[in-house]
Amino acid sequence: MRTYSEIRDQKSEVRGRRSEVRDRKSEVRDKKSALTSNSNEYLRIIMQIKSAKDLTVYKRAYELAMEIFHASKHFQPRSDIL
């Protein structure tokens, strides 16, 4: 069975954690209000990628693949492949 002092220490620790959480919430709230004042930055941060096609690297890779595909259409067919 736990002693009174152990229970008191545990309650004190919980209070300390609550205080930390409140401080973090306050920091997030401050950052959010700062971002909303700069709406472009806010929109950039809150936008979420819905698919891989939204990624810049995907778009560039796709463009490169299409260039290679179009260039390879003009290659002569290989006669040694059956």
Beta strands, then each sheet from edge to edge (+ up, - down):
end
